[in-house]
Amino acid sequence: MEKSQNSMSFSQEGGSNLSERVMLNVGGKKFETTVATLTRIPDTVGYGSNSRIQTYLDFQVLAVMVSDRWKTGDEIFIDRDPKHFGKVLNYLRDGDHFVVPADTEACEELKREAHFYNMPFLAELCLPMNVDVADIVQWKRDAIEIYWRPFVRYMVDDSLSLPFIYDRNNHTLARCIACEEFQDPKCSYLFDINYTAWEPMRHHMYNMTGEVTQLMGENCCIVSWDNGQQIHLPRSALIKLPGMQHQ
């Protein structure tokens, strides 16, 4: 592509045109976004003095296109299948909170697009969920609505080691939904929990981070959360933060 004579370096101008709208033509399908979105993920942006950023030889393709103003007209053309480009933009908008497709084939296709656009952390998000001891994790966004009530119950009943409870003959038992782990708390109490009052915990779970302290078979692990709670959970409820591990 030919470089515009009105070339502007965002590292020098401090991002003064971040609100500028950009038209991208991906394989014949048009997407409209902003410079701010295309340069939002700091670990992939192709400018600045951060040494971690400079380890990427080609930098994030979309950020480079915008920062160097490689335009010959009103839009930037990318000769690529547009099928997953909307997801690429959503990753740039949402960052670590982006939810990858549940479909394995779609996830593999998105990973290929991430490699093309040089977004290594998006590519890592698309990998199978293999966690190890010392990995740093967060709750998956779509899991929070399912898990926040069991998590609250687990927090208020310190006799539990599992968050999934049921009642048998007026006796409280706990069992994992993803493995054979079973618990008979013996002294577990009946709690009348006002979950409406605990709504802030559901909101806080979006920002919690935890460390995997023990692997439990192929499907589960023990997570020590930053609010002091240590809990047995299915790995399907978690997302590993790319490139992060407890030292």
N, C-alpha and C positions, 0 to 999 in steps of 0.2 A: 504494500500500500504506500501511497505517496503521502508524505508528512505535510500537514497544513502549515502555511507561512505564519499563521497566528498561534504557533505552538506555545503552550503554557506549561510550566513545571509546577505541579501542585505542591511539591516539597518546598519550592521557593515562595509561592504565593499563599501558602498556608491554607489551601483548600477554599479559596474565596468563591469558587463557582461550584461548590458541592451540590447546590440545589438545582443546577442545570439539568434539564431533561435530555435524555439520550435515546435515540431510536436505534434498535438493533434488529437487523434482518438476519434471522438464523434459518438457513435453508429455505428461504422464501416466506417464512412466517415472522411477522413483526412483533417485537416486544418493546414496550416503552418503560424506561426506568430513569433513575437519576445517577449522576456522578457519585453522590453520597453512597448509594447502595452498592455500586460497582467497586468502591474503594473502602467498604465498611469493615471488612475482616482484617484487623491489623497484622496478623501473622502471615497474610498472603499478599499484601499490597506491595506493588513494585516500586517503592520509593522510600526515602527516609534513611536514618542512620542506624537503625536497630540491627545488630549483628546477626540476630536470628533470621530476620527477613532477608538479609543479604546472602544467606546460605543457599537460597533458591536461585539457580542460574538464570532462568528465564522469567521468574516472577509470575504472579497471577495474570493470566493472559488478558482478561477483561480490564483490569486496572491499568495495565500498560497501554492498552488501546486508547483508553480515555485520557490518561495522564500525558501521553505523547501526542494526542489529537491526530491520530492517523485517520483522517477523514478526507474523502474526495467529494463529499456531498452532504446531504442532510441525514444520512444514516450510515451505520457501520455494518457491512455485510460479513457474515461468518458462514462459511461453507460447511455446515454441520447439521445433522438431524435435529430438528427442534423439539422432539418428543419430550425430552426431560429438561429442556432449558428453563422452563418455569420453576422447576425444583431447584435448579442451580441458583436462580435469583432469590428464591425463598431461603436458601441456605445463607446467602449473603445478607439477607434481611434479619434472619433469626439466629445465626451463629450456632452456638452449642445447643440451643433449644430446638434446632431443626430436627424434625422426625423423619427418618428415612422410610422409604416404602416397605411395607410388610412383605410384599411379594419378592421372592428371592431373585427371579429373573429381572424384575424392574430395578432391584437394588444393584445387581451386577451391571446393568446398563448404565445406571447413574454413576457407578464407580468409574466406568470408562470415560464418561463425560468429565468427571472430576479430574482424571489424569490429563485429559486433553487441555482443560482450562488451568492446569497446574494448581489445583486446590488439594493439597495432600491431606489436610484434616478432614475434608468432606469425603475423600476416598477412604480414609480410615474409619469414618462413621459407617460406611457401607460394608465394612468387613463383618464377618460373623462375630457374634458377641462372645469372644474368648477373653475372659478376665483371669488375672493371676493375682497372687498375694502382693499387696502394696499398690495395686492399681487404684486410681482415684475415680470415683463414679458419681453419677447423679441419678435421680429418679427420671425415668422416661416420662415425658409430658403426658402421654396418653395413659400412663399407668397411675398417675396421681389420683385421678377421680375414682379409681378402683381401690387403691391402697390406703387412702388417707384415714378412713375410719378405723380399719384394723390397726394402723400404725398408732393412732391415738389410744385405742384400747390397750395396745401393748405398752404404751408409755405410762398409763395410769395404773396398770397391774404389773408390779415388779416381780410377780411370781411366774410370769410367762417368759418362755424363750422363743416362742413362735407366735406370729401375729394372727394366725388363722384358728379361730376357736369355734366350738360347737358344744351343744349341751346333750348329755345322755343321762337319763334318769336323774335329772336335777343336779348333775355333776358336770363341771366344765372341763373339757378336754381340748387339746390343740394338736393340729396336724398340718404338715406342709402340703401345699397343693401341687408341688413339683417334684417331691421326692418322698421317701418313706419315713422321714423324720416324724416322730410322734412324741407328745408330751402329756403326762398326767400331772398337772400342777399341784394336786393334792389340796393346797390351801388357797387356790384361786377364789376370788370373791366375785359376787355379782355387783356390777357397777351400773348405776343409772346415769349414763354419760349424756350430758347436754351437748350434742355435736354442733349445734348452732354456735355455742360459745367457743368451740374449738375451730371454727372456720379459718381463723388466721393461720393455723398449722397447715391447712391445705395450701394456702398461698405461699407460706414459707418453704414448703417442700420443693417448689420450683427452683429455689436458689440453694438448697442444701447440697453439700458435697460430703462424701464419705470415703473411707479407705477399706479395701477388701483385706480382711485379716485372716480369713481361712476359707478354703474351698471345701464345699460339701458335695461330694460326688460330681456328676457331670452337669447338673442343672442348677445347683444352688451355691450360696456362699454366705459367709458372715460379714456384715458391713458395720464398721464403726463410724457413725455419723458425727458431724461437727457439733450437734447439740447434745452429745454425750450418750446417745442411745446406740446400743450394739444389738443387731438383730439378724436373724436368719431369713434370707430372702431368695426367691427364684431370680436367676440372672436375667430372665426375660423382663423383669421390672426395671432393669438398670441400663444405663448407657455409660460407657467408659469415656472419660475425657481424654481426647487424643494427646499423646505425647507426655502425659502426666503420670508420675508415679511417686509415691512417698519415698523420701530419701532417708 
